[in-house]
Amino acid sequence: MSHRVAPERIGGAFHARSGDASASVRLMAEPLCDPTATAVLFVECQKGLLGDISIMKTIRDSAAPVIPALGRLARGSREAGAWVAHLTYFPLANNRSTNRRPPLFRRLNDAMDPWHKDHPACQPIDEIGVEPRDLLLPRNTGLSPTYGTETFKLLRNIGVTTIVMAGISVNVAIPVAAVEAVDEDFDVIIPSDAVAGAPPEHVASMLKHTLPFIATMTTVDGLLAGWGVAG
């Protein structure tokens, strides 16, 4: 017979004890982390995916309600002194670098043919913007936004110990990158109102049943309030 048990406090966070399938969200006292040792990763928040020239209109439309939160997160993070990093994608060598194995890429390959470093589709969306101190960390191949890249090495070199994941999508990139980050010994935080995916019921399921076992869940306002900024 299954039974519920109260969560226990470990290192300032509340965790569900083993066997408690319903208590899936970890709650942590503010502030969640030191902003000066934190990098906020905006995953694939580029105009070719979230903007008017999106090649993934279902994801773009699903993400539309979270765009204002992404903007607040970017502004507040910069004000608090956190690093802001843009994990964008553009192919190399006339799109020969794009992985042909995933069905997702096979569907998108033709649409990405014109993309290159300076193409409008490969630039961060205006709501997030790019400031001089921001980190531009694009990749040119692979389904994961971090696997095989220099991202984690660079973040470690500048003293980052906590990563905040935001952007798209909870279908693939966010959970994949979050798992890779914790396996690289980073603490990971995910603001639930700064990630998106499709369809809505899948997003709700991921936020409730999967991501809380990988990362500390919060909201943009909760994270920024802990840093003493409004965004």
Secondary structure per residue as TSV (DSSP state, phi and psi in degrees):
chain	resnum	aa	ss	phi	psi
A	1	M	-	360.0	131.9
A	2	S	-	-76.9	153.5
A	3	H	-	-145.0	155.9
A	4	R	-	-98.5	142.4
A	5	V	-	-129.1	155.1
A	6	A	-	-73.3	149.4
A	7	P	-	-69.5	156.3
A	8	E	E	-112.4	153.7
A	9	R	E	-94.1	125.1
A	10	I	E	-133.4	118.7
A	11	G	T	57.5	37.5
A	12	G	T	86.6	-3.7
A	13	A	E	-118.4	151.9
A	14	F	E	-96.1	126.2
A	15	H	E	-119.6	147.3
A	16	A	-	-74.4	131.7
A	17	R	-	-69.3	157.4
A	18	S	T	-55.1	134.2
A	19	G	T	99.2	-10.1
A	20	D	-	-100.0	91.4
A	21	A	S	-74.2	-21.8
A	22	S	S	-85.5	-31.2
A	23	A	-	-86.4	74.9
A	24	S	-	-95.0	-8.1
A	25	V	-	-105.0	130.2
A	26	R	-	-88.3	133.5
A	27	L	E	-113.0	137.6
A	28	M	E	-132.6	141.2
A	29	A	-	-69.1	147.8
A	30	E	S	-75.0	150.5
A	31	P	-	-74.6	153.5
A	32	L	-	-73.4	-30.3
A	33	C	S	-164.6	166.8
A	34	D	-	-79.4	116.3
A	35	P	G	-61.4	-29.7
A	36	T	G	-72.5	-12.7
A	37	A	G	-113.7	23.7
A	38	T	E	-122.2	140.7
A	39	A	E	-118.5	129.7
A	40	V	E	-97.7	113.5
A	41	L	E	-97.2	114.9
A	42	F	E	-91.7	104.3
A	43	V	E	-86.3	115.3
A	44	E	T	54.8	33.9
A	45	C	-	-88.4	62.6
A	46	Q	B	-117.4	161.1
A	47	K	H	-64.6	-27.6
A	48	G	H	-75.9	-5.3
A	49	L	H	-122.3	-38.4
A	50	L	H	-112.5	-3.8
A	51	G	S	-100.4	-168.6
A	52	D	T	-66.4	-20.2
A	53	I	T	-104.2	29.0
A	54	S	-	-62.1	140.3
A	55	I	S	-98.3	2.7
A	56	M	-	-130.1	76.6
A	57	K	H	-67.7	-29.1
A	58	T	H	-64.7	-45.0
A	59	I	H	-67.3	-40.8
A	60	R	H	-59.6	-46.5
A	61	D	H	-66.6	-38.1
A	62	S	H	-66.7	-32.3
A	63	A	H	-84.0	-13.0
A	64	A	G	-51.4	-42.5
A	65	P	G	-66.8	-20.2
A	66	V	G	-94.8	-5.8
A	67	I	H	-57.8	-44.9
A	68	P	H	-59.5	-37.7
A	69	A	H	-66.4	-36.5
A	70	L	H	-62.4	-41.3
A	71	G	H	-62.9	-43.9
A	72	R	H	-63.4	-39.9
A	73	L	H	-63.2	-42.2
A	74	A	H	-64.0	-47.7
A	75	R	H	-64.5	-45.6
A	76	G	H	-66.1	-37.7
A	77	S	H	-64.2	-44.0
A	78	R	H	-63.3	-42.8
A	79	E	H	-63.1	-35.4
A	80	A	H	-79.6	-12.3
A	81	G	T	95.4	10.2
A	82	A	-	-78.4	155.8
A	83	W	E	-77.4	138.6
A	84	V	E	-111.9	123.5
A	85	A	E	-123.2	140.0
A	86	H	E	-110.1	111.7
A	87	L	E	-98.1	84.3
A	88	T	-	-97.7	175.1
A	89	Y	B	-132.1	133.8
A	90	F	-	-150.2	141.6
A	91	P	-	-80.5	162.0
A	92	L	S	-114.0	165.5
A	93	A	T	52.7	54.5
A	94	N	T	54.8	43.6
A	95	N	T	71.1	16.2
A	96	R	T	-76.3	-15.3
A	97	S	T	-80.3	-18.3
A	98	T	S	-67.7	132.4
A	99	N	-	-65.9	127.8
A	100	R	S	-89.3	-7.9
A	101	R	S	-70.6	-49.5
A	102	P	S	-67.8	134.2
A	103	P	H	-55.3	-33.1
A	104	L	H	-59.6	-47.5
A	105	F	H	-68.1	-35.0
A	106	R	H	-61.1	-33.7
A	107	R	H	-72.4	-30.0
A	108	L	H	-100.9	-9.4
A	109	N	H	-54.9	-48.8
A	110	D	H	-61.5	-38.7
A	111	A	H	-68.9	-25.7
A	112	M	H	-89.4	-3.2
A	113	D	T	-51.7	-42.0
A	114	P	T	-77.1	-10.7
A	115	W	-	-68.5	141.7
A	116	H	-	-155.1	178.7
A	117	K	T	-51.6	-42.1
A	118	D	T	-99.6	5.9
A	119	H	S	-67.1	140.7
A	120	P	G	-54.0	-34.0
A	121	A	G	-64.7	-19.9
A	122	C	G	-99.1	5.9
A	123	Q	S	-96.9	145.4
A	124	P	B	-57.0	147.7
A	125	I	-	-63.7	151.8
A	126	D	T	-61.8	-32.8
A	127	E	T	-62.6	-28.3
A	128	I	T	-92.6	-45.0
A	129	G	-	70.4	178.4
A	130	V	-	-134.5	123.8
A	131	E	-	-107.6	160.7
A	132	P	T	-56.0	-33.0
A	133	R	T	-83.6	-10.5
A	134	D	-	-63.8	156.7
A	135	L	E	-104.4	122.1
A	136	L	E	-98.4	110.4
A	137	L	-	-125.5	69.0
A	138	P	-	-74.3	159.2
A	139	R	B	-121.5	163.3
A	140	N	S	-124.2	0.7
A	141	T	S	-160.4	169.1
A	142	G	-	88.5	147.4
A	143	L	S	-77.6	-33.9
A	144	S	S	-78.6	139.4
A	145	P	S	-76.1	-6.6
A	146	T	S	-128.0	-26.5
A	147	Y	T	-62.1	131.3
A	148	G	T	75.9	4.5
A	149	T	S	-99.6	176.9
A	150	E	S	-92.7	6.6
A	151	T	H	-56.2	-55.0
A	152	F	H	-66.3	-37.1
A	153	K	H	-63.3	-44.7
A	154	L	H	-63.0	-45.2
A	155	L	H	-62.7	-39.3
A	156	R	H	-64.4	-38.2
A	157	N	H	-63.2	-30.1
A	158	I	T	-98.5	12.8
A	159	G	T	88.0	15.7
A	160	V	-	-78.1	133.4
A	161	T	-	-121.2	-16.2
A	162	T	E	-126.6	136.9
A	163	I	E	-119.0	131.2
A	164	V	E	-103.4	124.4
A	165	M	E	-100.1	129.6
A	166	A	E	-143.3	155.5
A	167	G	E	116.2	-142.3
A	168	I	E	-127.8	150.4
A	169	S	-	-126.4	164.1
A	170	V	T	-72.8	-7.7
A	171	N	T	-68.2	-44.8
A	172	V	T	-136.5	-65.1
A	173	A	H	-62.0	-42.7
A	174	I	H	-65.7	-52.6
A	175	P	H	-63.9	-36.9
A	176	V	H	-63.0	-49.2
A	177	A	H	-66.8	-35.9
A	178	A	H	-64.3	-43.7
A	179	V	H	-62.1	-44.3
A	180	E	H	-62.9	-37.3
A	181	A	H	-67.0	-44.9
A	182	V	H	-68.2	-32.8
A	183	D	H	-69.1	-20.8
A	184	E	T	-90.6	9.4
A	185	D	T	74.9	29.1
A	186	F	-	-98.6	144.4
A	187	D	E	-73.8	141.2
A	188	V	E	-123.7	133.9
A	189	I	E	-122.5	136.6
A	190	I	E	-126.1	113.1
A	191	P	E	-74.2	119.7
A	192	S	G	-64.7	-23.8
A	193	D	G	-94.8	11.1
A	194	A	G	-122.8	18.1
A	195	V	E	-130.0	156.4
A	196	A	E	-148.7	167.4
A	197	G	-	-176.6	-166.5
A	198	A	S	-154.1	149.1
A	199	P	S	-77.9	172.1
A	200	P	H	-56.1	-38.1
A	201	E	H	-67.5	-29.7
A	202	H	H	-71.3	-40.8
A	203	V	H	-59.0	-46.5
A	204	A	H	-60.8	-40.3
A	205	S	H	-65.7	-44.0
A	206	M	H	-63.0	-41.3
A	207	L	H	-66.5	-28.7
A	208	K	H	-93.2	-39.8
A	209	H	H	-112.0	-12.2
A	210	T	T	-121.9	-59.0
A	211	L	G	-61.0	-34.0
A	212	P	G	-64.6	-17.3
A	213	F	G	-87.2	-6.7
A	214	I	T	-107.6	-39.5
A	215	A	S	-135.7	164.3
A	216	T	E	-78.7	126.4
A	217	M	E	-95.4	138.7
A	218	T	E	-151.5	-163.2
A	219	T	-	-126.1	165.4
A	220	V	H	-59.6	-47.4
A	221	D	H	-63.3	-38.1
A	222	G	H	-64.1	-42.9
A	223	L	H	-64.7	-47.3
A	224	L	H	-69.0	-34.4
A	225	A	H	-61.9	-38.2
A	226	G	H	-64.8	-26.6
A	227	W	H	-90.8	-3.4
A	228	G	T	75.2	27.3
A	229	V	-	-129.3	161.8
A	230	A	-	-100.1	-33.6
A	231	G	-	82.0	360.0
